[in-house]
Amino acid sequence: MSDNQLSTEELIAQDVGARSPEGAMAKAIAAIALLWSLFQLWIASPLPFILRTGVLNDTETRAIHLAFALLLAFLAYPAFKRSPRDRVPLADLALGLVAAASAAYLFVFYEQLAGRPGSPTTFDLATACIGIPLLLEATRRALGPPLAIIALLFLVYSLAGPWMPGLLAHRGVSFEALANHQWITTEGVFGIALGVSTSFVFLFVLFGALLERAGAGHYFIQLAFSLLGHMRGGPAKAAVVSSALTGMISGSSIANVVTTGTFTIPMMKKVGFSKEKAGAVEVASSVNGQIMPPVMGAAAFLMVEYVGMPYVEIIKHAFLPATISYIALLYIVHLEALKLGMQPIGSGQPRPWLRRLTGFAFGAALISGLSLAVYYGLGWLKPVLGDSALPVIGALLAVVYLALLKVAASNPPLPPEDPNAALEELPETRPVLLSGLHFLLPVVVLVWCLMVERLSPGLSAFWGTVMLVVILLTQRPLLSWMRKDGTHDHGTFMDGVVDLREGLIAGARNMIGIGIATAAAGVIVGAVSQTGVGLVLADLVELLSMGNLLLMLVLIAVFSLILGMGLPTTANYIVVSSLLAPVVVALGQQNGLIVPLIAVHLFVFYFGIMADVTPPVGLASFAAAAVSKGDPIRTGLTAFYYSLRTAALPFLFIFNTDLLLIDVDFWHGVLIFIVATLAMLIFAAGTQGYFLVRNRWYEGVLLLLVAFTLFRPGFWMDMLHDPYRDIPPAELAQALDSVEEDSQLRLRIRGEDAVGDPREFTLLLPIPEGASGQERLEKLGLMLYEEDGKVLVDSVTFGSLAEQAGLEFDQEILSVRAPTDRWAKEWMWIPGLLLFGLVVWLQRRRAPGALAAPA
């Protein structure tokens, strides 16, 4: 192991705190963590409103949340490598208490602060001057130097604006204004990011910790091995699936690597994967977990606030790219197994594909049938039962839980976790599946509350956690009682209480870094809003890209990678979205690219988390190398190679928003899913150099061309037939008359930006109902006039469609483009598929038996 490579234990400690003191201090840290979890459950539950006590507003809860995080950060994380690990120095205890008091200041003096907004006292400013440096120190301890340095640079930039060189200069802010903005108001540290951490993220991290403590993590791994282990490269495929399952509820790619990777990486090495490739597969799988709904490394909840879109919509748009990316990773692993000539594990023969597909179809049909029965059954019961619906549904849930535990008790328990055990025989799927079905109940409750009841993410996570608490307390004694043979003692009720306590403590310790990260990232967000640095970045990117749209997107991707280095997922998203998302929107409009805001945020988010993979600061790659004992740089490079599919996706859905299921109906969505999945598999084959046999160079080029055609058929169709026709701006009313309702016009506008500088940009103007063009113009809330041959905006009605589109008084309309009738772009899939058929024919000529190779 290289000197700069951390051990697995050190990486795990880096996520939850490296100190393990003994005696009273250990109990104190555990008690504070436990109290934090109980506080978060209290504010997420309906109990404060039912009991009419302990009701807190957002600012108060954020202050208490950060106070807990800061105190635990100074107690759990040592200042330096040489600092003691077995005790907490008095200096750290004092710093922790002072930092917590600085954060709690907003809770204790909330009424006084609310009574004098914008007029901080000397005591307010002193508190800010103590709190901000201590927050940066806590950030350095918990997350390493990168985020602390970035936040400090933004603070310096806020103060030193007048002395900055030309492009970076701004009018600057006073020291008092900076302290007030960053600490006393909700624009900086106590802003939206910390609010999301308080309201949503903690509950989901706690949910994941309790699920892991209940045994679900081990269950997912065993289930993945039983389903996929018999295939070529089975352990690697199992690693992909198990990491997807755990990554869905995990807030950290590093945590995912060190939990699932501890088991899966040794298994991959045993079947023939090199140290670096085994680590790289785990890295690619774990990092992908951060783009996988429903949690997306907590970024999903931040997107709700930053994009202004309901949570369910965020999940819908993020689902397709994440899913096809995981399917492609499975295929990449399969290609690696073929290249290495791997054979299936165990003596049993792999099942034929037809039998597998039949089993999958039957399982999908059974799950769909049960889901429909539950959905419509509860939909019928709730109106009938009225106020009694909740206890009755709770009783039904208890019956289902007991029935699933009975099923689990009739099957042998899962083997103990032992990554060093010989991998000769794989567990059978049926008993493994049946032994842990009750672990799915909290997930079902969570998804039901989110998707069907449309509860808030925090309240949904609360009810899922309640279900988990019941399972933790009761599964041990019930399983011991239900097993007739008495050969397995699963423990008592008190063992369940210990599990619950340890799960609550683990959830709080997992949240220390995230709570600190969201607060520190709030410093950056505050600086952006106070200094207008976003406009500076836009000017810089525009200067470097020389007006080239694709180069602009590449630069944004590179900047996202650089800014994301060394940052946890939550802070990563806050930083790249606050700095770079507005740049994509502004420069895209100037260059005629109108992209939905969710696509922009997903674009920067995807490249931000790629920093966890990419050397030299790919933390997930270092974590995997610590487990595999491989070289971390080679592991990172291999993982980046495997992750090319994830890097390609953002460029594709920026230009083809159908991939995000934006304005797409159900059946069109199904078709897009099938074609996009095929395209991603073809892309994987092209980049990995292997399809039915090893690719020749021209076959690789053809495969990439086919993948591009399937992903973005509109590119070729636009070359054959322009999708828009030009209309003189003076004929806008006539254009509105001739265009179909629910379509859009593209308007090129000359106006001013937020600081009064002239700019040109493109916007989309919706077409409302109306019998004539003039009537539609009135419904848009738009009045125009002509002067010296120019068409100018005379007035825009407040709150109208025209105002929402971005039109303002005195803007000049330079051009109008209306959509034309043409063939659907999907017709271009046909030549793409024919070209794919040519590649298949070429490769089958060289390897006639390739298609018959077992998976």
N, C-alpha and C positions, 0 to 999 in steps of 0.2 A: 504494500500500500504506500502511495506517495505521501510525502510529508504534509502536503496541503489537503489531503483527502481525509474527511472526517469519518469516524466510525459510525456504525448504525445507531448505537446508543446515543452518541453525541447529536446525531441528526434528529432523533426522536426527542431528545432533551431540548433541542433548539426550538421545537414546535411547542412544547408544553412547559418549559422551564427546567434549567439544568440543575437546580439545587435540590438536594434531598436531605434536609436537616433532620435531626432526631429530637425526640423529647417534646417539650412544650411548643416549640416553634413549628414543628411538623404538624402538630394538632391545630395550631393557630392558622397556618396556611390552609389546611384542609377545611377548617371551620369557615374561614372567609370565603373560600371557593364554594362551599356548600351553601352559605348564606346568599352569595351572588346568584346561584342557580335558582334558589327558592324565591328570591326577589323578582327575577325575570319571569318565573312561572306565575307569580302573583299579578304582576302588571299585565301579563298577556291574557289572564283568565277573566271571566265575567264577575268574579267574586267581589272586587272592589266596588262595582256598581250595584251588585245585589246587596252587599252588607253596608254600602254607603260609607265606607271608610277606606283610607289609603288610596284615594283617587288622585293621581298625579298627572300633570300635563307633560307635553313632550320635552320641554326644556328641563324640567325637574328630573325626569327619568334619565335623560341623557347625562346629566351631571352626576347622578348616582352611579350609572353604568360606567362612566369614565373613572370615577373615584375608585371603584372596585378594581378596574383594569390596571390603573396606575399603582395602587398599593400592592397588588399581586405581582406586577412586573418587577418592582424593586425587591420583593421578598423571594421570588422564584428564580430570577435571572441574575447571576453574578455580574459584577462590573467588568471584570477582566478574566482572562484564562487562568491567571494565577490566584484569583480570588477563591476563598474557601467554598466548598460545595456542601459540607456537612453542618454548617451553621450560618446564621444570618448576622453579619456584622451590625453593630449598633448604628453605624452611619447609614447603611442601606435601610434599616428600619425607620430611621428619622426621615430620610429622603422620601420613603414611601408614604409616611403619614402626612408630610408636608404637601406632597404632590396630590394625595387624595383630598386633603383639605382645600387645596386650590381649586380642584374640580368641583367639590361639593359646595363651594362658595356660591355657585349659581343656584343651588337648591336652597341653601339656608337663607340667602338674602334675595330670593326671587321677587318678592313683592316690592322691595325697595328698588331693585334694578328695573323692574317693569314700570315703576312710577317716574323714572328719570332716564328715558331712552336717549342715547346720544350725548349724555352728560355724565361721563364717568368721574367718580371722585378719586382722590389720591389713593385711597385704600383699594378701589377697583383696579387701578393701574398697577399698583404694587402686586396685587394678586396675579394679574396677567403676567407681569415680569418674572414672577416666581414660577407660575404654572407652565408657560411656554418652554423655557429651558429644561424643566424637569420632564415635560412630555417628550422633548427631543432626546433626552438621555434615556428615558424608558424605551423609546423607539430603537435607539442604538443597541440597547441590551437585548431586547426581545426579537428584533428583526435584522440586526446588523446595521452597518453604517449607511447603505445606499439611500434608504428613504429619509433618514435623519439629515443626511447631507443635502438631498434635493429640497427638503422643506426649509432648511437653513438658507440655502441659496435664494429661495423665493422670498424669504423674509428680508434678506439683504437687498434683493432687487427692488422690493417695495420701498425701502428707505432711500436707496441710492439712485432712483430713477433719473433725477436731473443731471447726474454725472456720468450716465451711461453713454456709449457711442451712438451716433445717429439713429440707426434702425431700432436700437433697444431702448432709447430714451423715452421717459414719460415724466409727468410733472412731479411725481414722487408723493409720498404721504408722510405726515408727521409721526413722530414716535407715539404720541398719545392716540392718534387715530388708528395706528397699526395695532396697538395693544387692545384698544376697545373693539375693533373690528374682528380681531382674531380670537379673543377670549371671552369678552363680555356679551357680544351679540351672538346670533345663530347663523352668522355668515361664514365663520371660519371653523375653528375646532369643533364647536357644538352645532355644526350644520347638518345638512341632509345626510351625509355619509354616516356620521355617528348616530343619527336618528334611525337609519336603516339597520345599523348594527344592533341598536337597542331594541327595536320593535320586532325585527324579523330574524336577523342572522343568528342571534344567540339561540333562539328556540330551535332552529334547524341544526345547528352544531350540537346542541344538547340532545336533540332527537337522534342524531347519528351516533353520539357517544353511548347513549342508552341502548340503542339497537346493537352496537358492537358488544357491549357488556352482556346483553341478553344471549349472545351467541350467534347472531345473524350473520356476522362477517365470515365466521368459519363455515356456516351453512352455505352461503353464497359460493365460497371457494370450492367446497366439496361438490356442490351441485354443478358448477361449471366443469369440474374435472370429470364427473360422472357422465355429463352430456357430451363433452368434446375430447376427453382424454384419449379415446381409442383411435382418433384420427391421426394423420401425419402431423407431427408437431403439436400434438394434443395439449400438452401443458402450456405452450405459448398461446394457443387459442383459448384455453381456460383462463389464462392470465388476462387476456383482453376482455373476456366476458365478466370475470369477477371484478376487475378494476372498473368496468362500466357500471356494474351494480353498486359497488361501494362509492365510486366517484360521483354518482348521482346525488348522494346525500353528504358527501365530504366537502369541506371548505378549503382543502389544501391538497395540491398535487403531491407535495413532499410527504404528507401524512399518508396519502394513498399508496405511494411507493413503499414506504417502510412498513405498512401494515400488510397489504396483500403481497408485496414483493418479497418479504421475508419467507413466504411459503412458496410463491410461484417461481422466483428466480432460480433457486437450487433445483427445482423440478425441471426447468427448461435446460439447465446445464447438463442434467443427467441424460437427456434424450439426444444431446448432440449440439445444442446451441453454444456458441462461444460465450465467454463472460460478457463481452461487450454487447453482443446481439441479445443475450438474455436480458441484460439491464436495459437495453434500448427498447425492447418490446414493452417492458414494464413502464418505462418512462412515457412512451407514446400513448399507452393505454391510460395511465394515470392522469397525464396532462389533458387528454381528451375528456376525462371526467369533469373537468372544469367548464367545458362547453356543453355538457349534457344536462338538459332539464331533469328534475324540477328546480335544482338549487343553483347549478352553474357556478360553484364556488362563491355563492352569495351574490354574484353579480346580477342575477335575475331580479332581486329585490331592489338593488340600486337602480337598475334600468327602469323599474316602475316609476321611480321619482324623477330620474333624469330625462327619460323619453316622454313621460306623461301618458303612459299606456297601461291598461289593466294587466295584471299579472298573467292571466290566462292567455292574453294575446301575445305577450312576450314569449311564453312557453311554446305557443303554436308556431311562431316565426323561427324560433331557435331549434325546433325539434328535427326538422328534415336534414339540415347540414350536419348536425351532430350524429345522427343515426347513420347516414351514409358514410360518414368518416369512420365510424366504428366498424361497419361492414367491410369497408375497404381495408382496414387494418387487419381484420381476420383473414382477408384474401392475401395480403402481403405476407403474413405469417405462413399461410399455406404455400405460397410461392417459395419462401425461404426453405421450408421443409422439403419441397420438391427438389430445389437446387442442391440441398445437402443429402438427398437420398434417404431421408428418415423413413422409418417404418412405424406402424401403429404399435402402441404399448399393449402388453398382455397377450394371452393366448387366444382370446376371443376374436372372431373375425368381425370387421366393421360391417354394420348393417347396410344393405343396398340403399341407394339414394331414394328409390321409389318408396321404400318402407319408411325411411326417415321423413320424407315429405308427407306421406299419409299420416304418420304419427303427429307431425307438427300441425297438419291441417285439422286433425281430430281434436288436438289439444286447444288450438285457436278457436275452433267452433264451440267446444265445451266452455271455455272461458267467456266467449262472447255471449253464449246462451245464459250462463250464470249472471253475467254483468247486466244483461237486459232484464232478466227476472228480478234481480235486486233493484235495478233502477225503477222499473215500472211498478214493482211490488211496493217499494217505499213511497213512490209517487202516489199510489192509491191509498196507502196506510196513513200517511201524514194528515191529509184533510179529514179522514174519518176519525182519527184519534184526537185531533186537536191538541190541547195542552198536554195530553198524556203521551204524545208521540215520542218525546225524548226518553222517558223511562222504558217504554215498550221497546224502542229500537235498541236501547242499552241492554235490555234483557235478551233480545234476539242475538245481539253481538256476543253476549256472554255464553249463550247456548252454542253458537258457532265456534267460539274459542274452546269450550270444553270438548266439543266433537273433534276439533282438529288436534287437541292434546291427546285424546283417546286414540286417534289414528297414529300420532307420533309414538305413543306408548306401545302400540302393536308392532312397531318396527324397531330394529336394533339402533342404538344411539350412534351418533357420528363418531368416527375414530378421533382420538385426541390430535391436536395440532402438533405435527412433528415434521418440519421441513427436511430433516436429515434421514427420514425413514426411506427404505428401499422402495423404488417405484416399479413394482413388478405387476401388481394387479390393481385395477381401478375399481372404485366403489360402484355398485349398481345404481342406476338412475332412480328406479322406482322407490326403493327404501329410503334413499337420500332425500328425494323430493318430499316424501310423505313425513319424514322425521322433523321437518321444520316449517310446515305450511303455516303454523300459527305466527311465525315471524312476519308474514306478509300482511297480517291484519292491521298493524299500525300504519303501514304504507297505504293500505286500502282506505283507512279512515282519513289519512292525510290527503290523499288524492281526491276522495269523495268530497271532503270539505272545501278543497280548492276549486275543483272543476264543476261540481254539481251544486253544492250549497252556495258557492261563490263567497265564502267567508274570506276574511283577510288572511294573508300568509301567516301572520303571527298567531291568530286564533286557530287556524287550521293546524299549525304545528303544535299548538297547545293540546288540542284534542287528540292528535296522534301521540303526543307524549303521555297523556293520561292513559291511553291504551297500553303503551309500553310499560308504564309504572305498574299497571295491573299484571302484565305478563311477568315482569321481573319479580314481583312479590309472590306470585302464585305458581309459576311453571315448575319450580323445583319440587315443592311438596306434592303437587298434583301428579307430576310424572312418576315420582317415587311410589305414590299410592296406586296409580293406575297400572303399573307394570306388575303383572300377576306373578312372574317368576321370582321377583324380589332380588334378582342378581345385580341390579343397578340401583345404587342409591344416589339420587340427584341432589339431595340436600333438603333442608328444612325451610320453613318460612323465614327464620332469622338469617339464613344464608341469602335469601332473596332480599331482605332488608339491607344486608351488607352490599349486595350487588347494586341495589338502588343508590345507596350512599356513594359508593365508588363511582358509579356512572355519573351522578350529579357533580361530583368533584372533578372527574375527568372532563366533562363538558365545559365546566368553568375554566379549567386550565387550558383546554384547547382554544378558548375564546380570548385569552389574554392578548396574544399576538394580533388577532383580528380587531379587537377593540382598540388597541393602541394604533394599529395601522389606519383604521378609519379616522381616528382623531388627527393623526399626523398628516394624512392626506387632506383633511379639512383645511390645514394651513395652506396647502397648495391651491385648493379651490378658492379660499378666501383671498389669496394674493391675485389670482386670476380675475376675480370680480372687482378687486380694488384698483388694479393697475392697468387692466386691459391688455395683458400680455398675450392673450389669444390672437389679437389683431397683429401683433408683432410676429408671431409664429406663422400666421397666414401669409404675411408679406415675405417672410424668409423662404417658406416653401414655394411660393409663387416665383420668387427670384431664382431659386435653384432649379425649379422644374422648367423654367423658360416657357411657361404656358402649355406644356405638353401634359395632357390629362393622365396618361398612363404613368409617366415619370412622376407626376405629383402623387399618385396613389402608392407607387413604390417608395417614395421618400417618406410618406406618412407611415407605411409599414415598417420601414427601417427605424424611424423615430420611435414608434410604438415598441419595437423590440428593445431599443436602447433604454427608454424610460422604464420598461418593465423589468429590467435586470435586477435581480435581488429582491424584488417586491413580492409579498404574498398576493394571491389572486384579487382580494378585495381592494387593497390599496392600488394594485396594478390597474384595475378597471377605473377607479376614481381618477387617477392621474391621467391616463391616456384619453379618457372620455372628456375630462374637463379641458385638457390642453389641445387635443388633436381632432376630436369629433367636430367642433365648430369650424376647424380649418377645412375639413373635407366638405362640409356643407357650403361654406362660403366660396371656396375655389371651384367646387363642382358647379354651383350656380353660374359663376362667371364663365365657365367653359361649356355650358349647355348640358351638364349632367345633373339631372334632378333625381336625387336618391332619397327614399324614405328614411327618416331619422333612425329607425330601428336597424336598418341595414348599415348605416354609418357607425353606429355604436357597436354592432357585432363585428364590423370590420376591424376597428381599432382594438377591440377586446381580444379577438382571435390572435392578432399579432402580439399583443401585450403578453398573453400567457405563453406564447412561443418562446419567450425569454427564459422560461423554466427549463426548456429543452436545450437552448442554443449555448454552446461554449462562447466565452470562457466563464460565464456566470450562471450556467444552467443548474440551478439548485437541485432540481429533480434528478438530473443526470448524475450529480455527485452523490445523491442519496442512493440511487440504484447501484452505482459503482461501489459504494460502501458495502452493500449487500452481496454483490456478485464478485467482489475482490478484483474487478477489472479496472482498466484505465478510464478515468472519468471523462477526459477529453474525447477519446475514441468512442466511448459510450454516447456522449452528447452528439457527436457528429453522425453516428449511426441512427440515433433517435431522430435527429433533424431530417435525415434522409427518409426515414419511415414517415415523418410528419409532413412531407411535401404536399400530400393530399390536403392536409388541414391548411397549409399556407396558400394553396391554390383556390380553395373555396371562397374566401372573402372577395377576391377579385371577380369571381364568377357571379356571386349573388349581388355585387354592386351593379353589374351590368345586366343581370337577369334576375329581377326580384321575385320571379315565379318560384325560385328555389327556397325563398322564405315564406312561401304560401301567402303572399300578399295579393289580395283581390283575386283569389283562386277558389273555384267551387270544389266540392268534395271529389268528384270523379276526375276532374282535371288534376287535382292534387295527387290522387292515386297514380295517375299516368306519369306525372312529373317525378314522383318518388321512384317508380320502376325505372324510368329512363335515366334519371340522375344516378341511381345506384349502379346501373349498368355502365354509365359513363365513368363513374369513379373507379369501378373495377378495371375498366380498360385503361384508365389513367395510371392506376397502380401497376398494371402489367407493363405499361410503357416505361414508367420510371424505374421499375425494378429489373428490367432487362430480361424478363422471363414471362412467357404466356403458356402455350402448350409445350414449347421447347424454348431454349435460349433465343432471344430476339436477335436478328440481324439489325444493323443500324437503321436501315430504311423501314423495317417493320416497326421499330420503336417510334420513328417519326410518324408513320401512318397511324399507329395506335393513339398517339397524342393528338393527332389531327381529328380522329374519330371522336375522342373524348371531348375535345373542344366543340365540335359540331353538335354533339348531343347536349352538352351543357348550355351552349349559347347559339341556338339555330338562328336567332334574329340577326347575328352578325352577317351571315351570308345572305339572308333574305333582304337586309337593308342594302346590300351591294347590288342586288338584282332589281330592287324596287324601293325607291325612297318612301319611308313610312309617312312623310308629311309633304304637304304642298304649301307654297308660299302665297300669302294673301297680303295685299297692301294694308297697312295699319288703319287707313281711313275707312276701309271696308270691314271693320271688326263686327259691326252689327249684322251685315250680310253674312259674314262667316258664322256667326252664332246661329243665324237662321238655317244654314245648310248643314250644320254638324249635328250628329245624333246626340240625344240626351244621354247623360252619364259618361260622355267621353270628355276629352280635355283639349284645349288649345295651348300651344307653346308660344309664350310671349317673350321677346327680347326687350329688356328694359334698360334705360339709362336713368340713373338716379344718384343718390348719395348714400354712403354707408353711415354707421353709427356715429362717426366723428366728423361727418360733413364732407368727406373726400368723395369725388366723383367715381362712379363704378358702373360697369355694365354687368347684367346678370340675366339669367333665364328663369322663368317661373311657369307653372302650370295653372291654367285658368279653368275651373270646372264649368260644365255646361248644365245650368239648371233647367227646370221645366219652363215651358212658355210657348205660346202659339207663334210668336215672331221673334226675330233677332232683337228688336228694340225692347220687347217685353222681357226677354232673357237678360238683356243688359241692365234693365232696371232691377230685376231680381238679384243680380250680382251685386247691386249697390254701387254701380260705377257710372260716373258721368265724365264724358270726354269733350275736348274742344280742339280745333285746329288753329295753328298760328304759324305763319311763314312756312307752310308746307309740312309742319311737324304735328303729330298727334300727341296731345298731352292729357294727363289725368287732371280733370277739373275738381272732382270731389269723390271721396270714398265713404260710404255709409259706415258708421261705427258698428262693429260686430258682423259685418256682411261677409259674403263669400269672397269678394274682391279683397277686403282687408286681410282675411285669413290667408289668401294666396300670396300676399306680400306687396300689394299695390298701395301707393301713397300719393298724396297730393303733389302735383307738379312733376311727376315722373314722365319721361318721354317713352312712348311705345315705338321701338325701332323696327320690329318685324313681328308678323303673326304667322304661325304655321298651324295648319289644320290637318288632322289625320286623314289618310287616303284609304280607299278600299283596295285591299290586296290579299293575296293568299296568306293563309295562316303560316306563321314562321315554323310550326312543327313539321311542315312538309320537308324541310331540310334534313329531318332525321333519316329519311329514306336513303339519300345518297351516302350519308354517314354509315348507316347499317350495311349498305352494299360494300363500302370500302372495308368495313370490319370483316364481312364475309370473305373478302379477298385475302386478308391477313390470316384468317382461320384456314383457308384453303392452302396457302403457302406453307403454313407451319404443319398442317396435317400431312402434307407430302413428305416432309422430313421426319415426321414421327407419327406413323399411322395409329399406333396404340396409345398415344398420349391422352386421348379423351377417356380411355378406359381406366386410367390410373386412379386408384382409390384415394379418397380424401384423407 
